[in-house]
Amino acid sequence: MVTCSWPKAVHVTFYVRVRFGRLEFVREHCRSYPSY
């Protein structure tokens, strides 16, 4: 789960993770309203 800073409407985090032995580019979108 990505934590959002309230003052910021949209927070975008870019990171690379390893999945099934290969690199995968993942993009997480965090909006003003948290989605559980």
ZISULSUL-V624841 format. One record per pair of residues at least 12 apart in sequence whose ideal C-beta (glycine too) atoms are under 8 Angstrom apart, sorted by the first residue. I is the first residue (numbers start at 1). J is the second residue. If there is no record, write none. Layout:
# ZISULSUL-V624841
<<I;J> <I;J>>
This chain:
# ZISULSUL-V624841
<<2;28> <2;29> <2;30> <3;30> <4;30> <4;31> <4;32> <4;34> <6;32> <8;32> <9;31> <9;32> <10;29> <10;30> <10;31> <10;32> <11;29> <11;30> <11;31> <12;27> <12;28> <12;29> <12;30> <13;27> <13;28> <13;30> <14;26> <14;27> <14;28> <15;28>>
